[in-house]
Amino acid sequence: MPSSKAEIAIPVDSLLKLPSQAVYTHHSGQATATVAKKGEVIYVAATCDSLQREVEYYEELYYKARDALEQYKDSVQTETKQQSSNLLVKLITSFLMGFAAGALIKNIIIIFKRHGK
């Protein structure tokens, strides 16, 4: 991003004669410089519009990324819990099927031994 620079050159006598609440302002590119006199105090301010927009843009990106990461984390945790639950069901089912298959094979062997004698 190209730099912007706003300068104000004000003679001291003009600045001292400036009515209260009056302001000198100079704008150049995205930069703005302001000099104001309020009572016996002189205020000087400088801003850069594009820089503020950049900050807001990156803040918005940060919050979107943070929210997306939180959603992803939550979905991974939910999926992990579901997979753990599904794994337990699969293990119990496999154990029972293995037990039933073993009992069936045992009965078949017993039947063949009786008929073989």
OpenMM code with the backbone's topology and positions (N, CA, C; nanometers):
from openmm import Vec3, app, unit

residues = "MET PRO SER SER LYS ALA GLU ILE ALA ILE PRO VAL ASP SER LEU LEU LYS LEU PRO SER GLN ALA VAL TYR THR HIS HIS SER GLY GLN ALA THR ALA THR VAL ALA LYS LYS GLY GLU VAL ILE TYR VAL ALA ALA THR CYS ASP SER LEU GLN ARG GLU VAL GLU TYR TYR GLU GLU LEU TYR TYR LYS ALA ARG ASP ALA LEU GLU GLN TYR LYS ASP SER VAL GLN THR GLU THR LYS GLN GLN SER SER ASN LEU LEU VAL LYS LEU ILE THR SER PHE LEU MET GLY PHE ALA ALA GLY ALA LEU ILE LYS ASN ILE ILE ILE ILE PHE LYS ARG HIS GLY LYS".split()
positions = [
    Vec3(0.0858, -0.1163, 0.0000),
    Vec3(0.0000, 0.0000, 0.0000),
    Vec3(0.0903, 0.1224, 0.0000),
    Vec3(0.0691, 0.2169, -0.0911),
    Vec3(0.1527, 0.3365, -0.0941),
    Vec3(0.1292, 0.4210, 0.0306),
    Vec3(0.2365, 0.4859, 0.0727),
    Vec3(0.2221, 0.5692, 0.1927),
    Vec3(0.1552, 0.7009, 0.1569),
    Vec3(0.0865, 0.7552, 0.2539),
    Vec3(0.0226, 0.8861, 0.2389),
    Vec3(0.0759, 0.9749, 0.3500),
    Vec3(0.0909, 1.1017, 0.3173),
    Vec3(0.1463, 1.1948, 0.4158),
    Vec3(0.0705, 1.3258, 0.4052),
    Vec3(0.0171, 1.3715, 0.5151),
    Vec3(-0.0528, 1.5002, 0.5181),
    Vec3(0.0229, 1.5914, 0.6135),
    Vec3(0.0689, 1.7015, 0.5608),
    Vec3(0.1448, 1.7968, 0.6426),
    Vec3(0.0711, 1.9301, 0.6475),
    Vec3(0.0810, 1.9957, 0.7604),
    Vec3(0.0234, 2.1291, 0.7749),
    Vec3(0.1336, 2.2200, 0.8288),
    Vec3(0.1551, 2.3287, 0.7628),
    Vec3(0.2510, 2.4291, 0.8094),
    Vec3(0.1705, 2.5526, 0.8493),
    Vec3(0.1691, 2.5826, 0.9780),
    Vec3(0.0907, 2.6955, 1.0292),
    Vec3(0.1846, 2.7875, 1.1056),
    Vec3(0.1925, 2.9132, 1.0659),
    Vec3(0.2743, 3.0075, 1.1431),
    Vec3(0.2198, 3.0171, 1.2870),
    Vec3(0.3074, 3.0314, 1.3808),
    Vec3(0.2683, 3.0340, 1.5221),
    Vec3(0.1694, 3.1461, 1.5500),
    Vec3(0.1917, 3.2650, 1.4923),
    Vec3(0.0991, 3.3755, 1.5205),
    Vec3(-0.0414, 3.3441, 1.4665),
    Vec3(-0.0503, 3.2749, 1.3509),
    Vec3(-0.1819, 3.2362, 1.2984),
    Vec3(-0.2482, 3.1338, 1.3887),
    Vec3(-0.1677, 3.0436, 1.4394),
    Vec3(-0.2218, 2.9395, 1.5274),
    Vec3(-0.2725, 3.0004, 1.6575),
    Vec3(-0.1997, 3.0975, 1.7096),
    Vec3(-0.2422, 3.1613, 1.8331),
    Vec3(-0.3660, 3.2486, 1.8126),
    Vec3(-0.3837, 3.3023, 1.6911),
    Vec3(-0.5002, 3.3863, 1.6607),
    Vec3(-0.6230, 3.3022, 1.6215),
    Vec3(-0.6024, 3.1728, 1.6064),
    Vec3(-0.7119, 3.0841, 1.5653),
    Vec3(-0.8221, 3.0894, 1.6695),
    Vec3(-0.9455, 3.1160, 1.6265),
    Vec3(-1.0562, 3.1199, 1.7235),
    Vec3(-1.0769, 2.9823, 1.7870),
    Vec3(-1.1224, 2.9837, 1.9089),
    Vec3(-1.1494, 2.8584, 1.9795),
    Vec3(-1.2506, 2.7762, 1.8993),
    Vec3(-1.2297, 2.6463, 1.8925),
    Vec3(-1.3130, 2.5497, 1.8191),
    Vec3(-1.2876, 2.5514, 1.6678),
    Vec3(-1.2027, 2.6405, 1.6183),
    Vec3(-1.1697, 2.6412, 1.4756),
    Vec3(-1.0630, 2.5339, 1.4503),
    Vec3(-1.0546, 2.4893, 1.3233),
    Vec3(-0.9666, 2.3766, 1.2920),
    Vec3(-0.8952, 2.4017, 1.1601),
    Vec3(-0.7659, 2.3681, 1.1557),
    Vec3(-0.6923, 2.3597, 1.0299),
    Vec3(-0.6883, 2.2111, 0.9942),
    Vec3(-0.7224, 2.1804, 0.8688),
    Vec3(-0.7219, 2.0408, 0.8251),
    Vec3(-0.6560, 2.0296, 0.6893),
    Vec3(-0.5764, 1.9252, 0.6723),
    Vec3(-0.5177, 1.8973, 0.5414),
    Vec3(-0.5336, 1.7482, 0.5136),
    Vec3(-0.5799, 1.7186, 0.3916),
    Vec3(-0.6039, 1.5796, 0.3519),
    Vec3(-0.5169, 1.5490, 0.2304),
    Vec3(-0.4450, 1.4375, 0.2346),
    Vec3(-0.3603, 1.3973, 0.1227),
    Vec3(-0.3669, 1.2452, 0.1110),
    Vec3(-0.4240, 1.1953, 0.0013),
    Vec3(-0.4398, 1.0500, -0.0134),
    Vec3(-0.5309, 0.9974, 0.0964),
    Vec3(-0.4823, 0.9002, 0.1709),
    Vec3(-0.5615, 0.8463, 0.2812),
    Vec3(-0.5313, 0.9155, 0.4142),
    Vec3(-0.4318, 1.0028, 0.4146),
    Vec3(-0.3896, 1.0678, 0.5389),
    Vec3(-0.4602, 1.2018, 0.5580),
    Vec3(-0.4931, 1.2285, 0.6830),
    Vec3(-0.5552, 1.3554, 0.7195),
    Vec3(-0.4849, 1.4078, 0.8448),
    Vec3(-0.4476, 1.5348, 0.8409),
    Vec3(-0.3874, 1.5982, 0.9583),
    Vec3(-0.4793, 1.7125, 1.0010),
    Vec3(-0.4989, 1.7235, 1.1316),
    Vec3(-0.5886, 1.8252, 1.1846),
    Vec3(-0.5209, 1.8952, 1.3028),
    Vec3(-0.5307, 2.0287, 1.3028),
    Vec3(-0.4803, 2.1081, 1.4153),
    Vec3(-0.5967, 2.1939, 1.4627),
    Vec3(-0.6232, 2.1877, 1.5924),
    Vec3(-0.7352, 2.2636, 1.6486),
    Vec3(-0.6905, 2.3333, 1.7754),
    Vec3(-0.7570, 2.4444, 1.8041),
    Vec3(-0.7310, 2.5175, 1.9288),
    Vec3(-0.8596, 2.5190, 2.0085),
    Vec3(-0.8507, 2.4665, 2.1293),
    Vec3(-0.9658, 2.4672, 2.2194),
    Vec3(-0.9204, 2.5348, 2.3481),
    Vec3(-0.9681, 2.6535, 2.3656),
    Vec3(-0.9230, 2.7313, 2.4814),
    Vec3(-0.7765, 2.7652, 2.4616),
    Vec3(-0.6946, 2.7340, 2.5566),
    Vec3(-0.5512, 2.7601, 2.5494),
    Vec3(-0.4714, 2.6364, 2.5096),
    Vec3(-0.5413, 2.5308, 2.4655),
    Vec3(-0.4747, 2.4045, 2.4308),
    Vec3(-0.4821, 2.3837, 2.2798),
    Vec3(-0.3689, 2.3418, 2.2219),
    Vec3(-0.3642, 2.3111, 2.0792),
    Vec3(-0.3617, 2.1588, 2.0642),
    Vec3(-0.4531, 2.1082, 1.9815),
    Vec3(-0.4647, 1.9650, 1.9579),
    Vec3(-0.4197, 1.9325, 1.8154),
    Vec3(-0.3385, 1.8309, 1.8022),
    Vec3(-0.2912, 1.7855, 1.6717),
    Vec3(-0.3309, 1.6388, 1.6573),
    Vec3(-0.3950, 1.6054, 1.5446),
    Vec3(-0.4369, 1.4674, 1.5204),
    Vec3(-0.4023, 1.4292, 1.3772),
    Vec3(-0.3689, 1.3043, 1.3585),
    Vec3(-0.3415, 1.2529, 1.2246),
    Vec3(-0.4071, 1.1157, 1.2123),
    Vec3(-0.4692, 1.0920, 1.0971),
    Vec3(-0.5337, 0.9627, 1.0737),
    Vec3(-0.4994, 0.9133, 0.9345),
    Vec3(-0.5149, 0.7862, 0.9162),
    Vec3(-0.4951, 0.7252, 0.7851),
    Vec3(-0.6119, 0.6315, 0.7609),
    Vec3(-0.7032, 0.6698, 0.6714),
    Vec3(-0.8263, 0.5956, 0.6473),
    Vec3(-0.8014, 0.4524, 0.6033),
    Vec3(-0.7121, 0.4302, 0.5081),
    Vec3(-0.6922, 0.2960, 0.4552),
    Vec3(-0.6351, 0.2027, 0.5615),
    Vec3(-0.5526, 0.2543, 0.6499),
    Vec3(-0.4971, 0.1713, 0.7555),
    Vec3(-0.6074, 0.1201, 0.8468),
    Vec3(-0.7019, 0.2050, 0.8808),
    Vec3(-0.8138, 0.1622, 0.9644),
    Vec3(-0.8959, 0.0561, 0.8926),
    Vec3(-0.9170, 0.0757, 0.7618),
    Vec3(-0.9917, -0.0250, 0.6849),
    Vec3(-0.9161, -0.1570, 0.6830),
    Vec3(-0.7832, -0.1497, 0.6708),
    Vec3(-0.7010, -0.2719, 0.6728),
    Vec3(-0.7153, -0.3430, 0.8068),
    Vec3(-0.7092, -0.2669, 0.9151),
    Vec3(-0.7237, -0.3253, 1.0484),
    Vec3(-0.8594, -0.3926, 1.0617),
    Vec3(-0.9652, -0.3258, 1.0204),
    Vec3(-1.0994, -0.3835, 1.0283),
    Vec3(-1.1113, -0.5081, 0.9417),
    Vec3(-1.0509, -0.5049, 0.8226),
    Vec3(-1.0539, -0.6208, 0.7320),
    Vec3(-0.9878, -0.7418, 0.7972),
    Vec3(-0.8685, -0.7212, 0.8530),
    Vec3(-0.7967, -0.8333, 0.9142),
    Vec3(-0.8621, -0.8793, 1.0440),
    Vec3(-0.9224, -0.7880, 1.1174),
    Vec3(-0.9974, -0.8295, 1.2359),
    Vec3(-1.1139, -0.9197, 1.1957),
    Vec3(-1.1848, -0.8820, 1.0900),
    Vec3(-1.2965, -0.9623, 1.0416),
    Vec3(-1.2482, -1.1005, 0.9961),
    Vec3(-1.1361, -1.1036, 0.9239),
    Vec3(-1.0794, -1.2322, 0.8829),
    Vec3(-1.0436, -1.3177, 1.0039),
    Vec3(-0.9835, -1.2548, 1.1039),
    Vec3(-0.9460, -1.3266, 1.2251),
    Vec3(-1.0679, -1.3890, 1.2917),
    Vec3(-1.1746, -1.3103, 1.3092),
    Vec3(-1.2933, -1.3617, 1.3761),
    Vec3(-1.3606, -1.4715, 1.2949),
    Vec3(-1.3628, -1.4576, 1.1617),
    Vec3(-1.4202, -1.5626, 1.0775),
    Vec3(-1.3386, -1.6908, 1.0894),
    Vec3(-1.2063, -1.6775, 1.0864),
    Vec3(-1.1195, -1.7950, 1.0969),
    Vec3(-1.1341, -1.8605, 1.2341),
    Vec3(-1.1423, -1.7780, 1.3374),
    Vec3(-1.1581, -1.8319, 1.4724),
    Vec3(-1.2901, -1.9081, 1.4849),
    Vec3(-1.3984, -1.8507, 1.4324),
    Vec3(-1.5289, -1.9171, 1.4382),
    Vec3(-1.5286, -2.0464, 1.3573),
    Vec3(-1.4662, -2.0442, 1.2388),
    Vec3(-1.4584, -2.1650, 1.1559),
    Vec3(-1.3777, -2.2730, 1.2263),
    Vec3(-1.2704, -2.2340, 1.2923),
    Vec3(-1.1879, -2.3301, 1.3655),
    Vec3(-1.2661, -2.3905, 1.4822),
    Vec3(-1.3422, -2.3092, 1.5529),
    Vec3(-1.4252, -2.3595, 1.6624),
    Vec3(-1.5286, -2.4593, 1.6107),
    Vec3(-1.5935, -2.4249, 1.4984),
    Vec3(-1.6923, -2.5161, 1.4393),
    Vec3(-1.6263, -2.6469, 1.3992),
    Vec3(-1.5090, -2.6380, 1.3376),
    Vec3(-1.4369, -2.7580, 1.2957),
    Vec3(-1.4001, -2.8429, 1.4163),
    Vec3(-1.3511, -2.7785, 1.5204),
    Vec3(-1.3134, -2.8498, 1.6424),
    Vec3(-1.4344, -2.9214, 1.7019),
    Vec3(-1.5477, -2.8526, 1.7076),
    Vec3(-1.6700, -2.9132, 1.7610),
    Vec3(-1.7144, -3.0316, 1.6762),
    Vec3(-1.7069, -3.0171, 1.5432),
    Vec3(-1.7504, -3.1273, 1.4560),
    Vec3(-1.6565, -3.2465, 1.4679),
    Vec3(-1.5266, -3.2217, 1.4840),
    Vec3(-1.4309, -3.3313, 1.5018),
    Vec3(-1.4566, -3.4023, 1.6337),
    Vec3(-1.4833, -3.3254, 1.7386),
    Vec3(-1.5122, -3.3876, 1.8680),
    Vec3(-1.6387, -3.4718, 1.8601),
    Vec3(-1.7421, -3.4210, 1.7947),
    Vec3(-1.8675, -3.4950, 1.7798),
    Vec3(-1.8441, -3.6219, 1.6989),
    Vec3(-1.7699, -3.6103, 1.5903),
    Vec3(-1.7420, -3.7264, 1.5056),
    Vec3(-1.6595, -3.8298, 1.5822),
    Vec3(-1.5629, -3.7835, 1.6605),
    Vec3(-1.4796, -3.8751, 1.7389),
    Vec3(-1.5644, -3.9507, 1.8409),
    Vec3(-1.6566, -3.8801, 1.9056),
    Vec3(-1.7458, -3.9461, 2.0021),
    Vec3(-1.8335, -4.0488, 1.9322),
    Vec3(-1.8863, -4.0129, 1.8143),
    Vec3(-1.9711, -4.1060, 1.7398),
    Vec3(-1.8907, -4.2275, 1.6963),
    Vec3(-1.7671, -4.2059, 1.6511),
    Vec3(-1.6839, -4.3176, 1.6086),
    Vec3(-1.6504, -4.4079, 1.7265),
    Vec3(-1.6229, -4.3493, 1.8425),
    Vec3(-1.5948, -4.4292, 1.9619),
    Vec3(-1.7163, -4.5125, 1.9976),
    Vec3(-1.8331, -4.4524, 1.9922),
    Vec3(-1.9571, -4.5228, 2.0223),
    Vec3(-1.9799, -4.6332, 1.9199),
    Vec3(-1.9608, -4.6032, 1.7918),
    Vec3(-1.9772, -4.7029, 1.6864),
    Vec3(-1.8756, -4.8158, 1.7007),
    Vec3(-1.7547, -4.7845, 1.7403),
    Vec3(-1.6515, -4.8861, 1.7585),
    Vec3(-1.6913, -4.9825, 1.8685),
    Vec3(-1.7443, -4.9314, 1.9784),
    Vec3(-1.7870, -5.0171, 2.0885),
    Vec3(-1.8992, -5.1101, 2.0430),
    Vec3(-1.9942, -5.0568, 1.9690),
    Vec3(-2.1045, -5.1393, 1.9163),
    Vec3(-2.0490, -5.2473, 1.8245),
    Vec3(-1.9546, -5.2103, 1.7373),
    Vec3(-1.8944, -5.3081, 1.6455),
    Vec3(-1.8195, -5.4167, 1.7217),
    Vec3(-1.7466, -5.3783, 1.8251),
    Vec3(-1.6728, -5.4772, 1.9047),
    Vec3(-1.7676, -5.5752, 1.9729),
    Vec3(-1.8730, -5.5236, 2.0333),
    Vec3(-1.9699, -5.6105, 2.1025),
    Vec3(-2.0392, -5.7012, 2.0020),
    Vec3(-2.0787, -5.6453, 1.8874),
    Vec3(-2.1448, -5.7252, 1.7832),
    Vec3(-2.0509, -5.8341, 1.7331),
    Vec3(-1.9251, -5.7988, 1.7069),
    Vec3(-1.8282, -5.8971, 1.6590),
    Vec3(-1.8061, -6.0073, 1.7616),
    Vec3(-1.7969, -5.9694, 1.8886),
    Vec3(-1.7779, -6.0690, 1.9948),
    Vec3(-1.8963, -6.1656, 1.9996),
    Vec3(-2.0189, -6.1128, 1.9956),
    Vec3(-2.1382, -6.1982, 2.0012),
    Vec3(-2.1487, -6.2869, 1.8773),
    Vec3(-2.1163, -6.2319, 1.7603),
    Vec3(-2.1206, -6.3121, 1.6383),
    Vec3(-2.0152, -6.4222, 1.6427),
    Vec3(-1.8981, -6.3897, 1.6942),
    Vec3(-1.7920, -6.4906, 1.7090),
    Vec3(-1.8333, -6.5992, 1.8060),
    Vec3(-1.8955, -6.5592, 1.9148),
    Vec3(-1.9428, -6.6562, 2.0153),
    Vec3(-2.0496, -6.7474, 1.9539),
    Vec3(-2.1442, -6.6861, 1.8798),
    Vec3(-2.2513, -6.7643, 1.8159),
    Vec3(-2.1933, -6.8576, 1.7100),
    Vec3(-2.0961, -6.8090, 1.6321),
    Vec3(-2.0340, -6.8937, 1.5298),
    Vec3(-1.9592, -7.0090, 1.5948),
    Vec3(-1.8917, -6.9822, 1.7027),
    Vec3(-1.8197, -7.0883, 1.7751),
    Vec3(-1.9150, -7.1933, 1.8281),
    Vec3(-2.0262, -7.1480, 1.8851),
    Vec3(-2.1251, -7.2432, 1.9382),
    Vec3(-2.1851, -7.3249, 1.8239),
    Vec3(-2.2120, -7.2629, 1.7118),
    Vec3(-2.2680, -7.3330, 1.5961),
    Vec3(-2.1695, -7.4371, 1.5433),
    Vec3(-2.0445, -7.3990, 1.5297),
    Vec3(-1.9422, -7.4936, 1.4822),
    Vec3(-1.9267, -7.6093, 1.5798),
    Vec3(-1.9301, -7.5797, 1.7082),
    Vec3(-1.9200, -7.6851, 1.8099),
    Vec3(-2.0343, -7.7848, 1.7940),
    Vec3(-2.1569, -7.7332, 1.7749),
    Vec3(-2.2729, -7.8208, 1.7581),
    Vec3(-2.2615, -7.9036, 1.6302),
    Vec3(-2.2106, -7.8422, 1.5231),
    Vec3(-2.1945, -7.9160, 1.3973),
    Vec3(-2.0922, -8.0281, 1.4152),
    Vec3(-1.9837, -7.9995, 1.4849),
    Vec3(-1.8810, -8.1018, 1.5095),
    Vec3(-1.9392, -8.2154, 1.5929),
    Vec3(-2.0162, -8.1815, 1.6946),
    Vec3(-2.0774, -8.2850, 1.7796),
    Vec3(-2.1717, -8.3721, 1.6960),
    Vec3(-2.2497, -8.3096, 1.6095),
    Vec3(-2.3446, -8.3854, 1.5251),
    Vec3(-2.2676, -8.4779, 1.4311),
    Vec3(-2.1610, -8.4305, 1.3678),
    Vec3(-2.0832, -8.5153, 1.2765),
    Vec3(-2.0142, -8.6297, 1.3515),
    Vec3(-1.9694, -8.6046, 1.4752),
    Vec3(-1.9057, -8.7111, 1.5535),
    Vec3(-2.0071, -8.8192, 1.5883),
    Vec3(-2.1295, -8.7831, 1.6224),
    Vec3(-2.2327, -8.8801, 1.6576),
    Vec3(-2.2732, -8.9649, 1.5345),
    Vec3(-2.2817, -8.8991, 1.4207),
    Vec3(-2.3203, -8.9708, 1.2991),
    Vec3(-2.2046, -9.0496, 1.2427),
    Vec3(-2.0860, -9.0140, 1.2774),
    Vec3(-1.9689, -9.0841, 1.2263),
    Vec3(-1.9401, -9.2122, 1.3011),
    Vec3(-1.9925, -9.2325, 1.4184),
    Vec3(-1.9674, -9.3519, 1.4989),
    Vec3(-2.0474, -9.4654, 1.4535),
] * unit.nanometer
topology = app.Topology()
chain = topology.addChain("A")
for resn in residues:
    res = topology.addResidue(resn, chain)
    for name in ("N", "CA", "C"):
        topology.addAtom(name, app.Element.getBySymbol(name[0]), res)
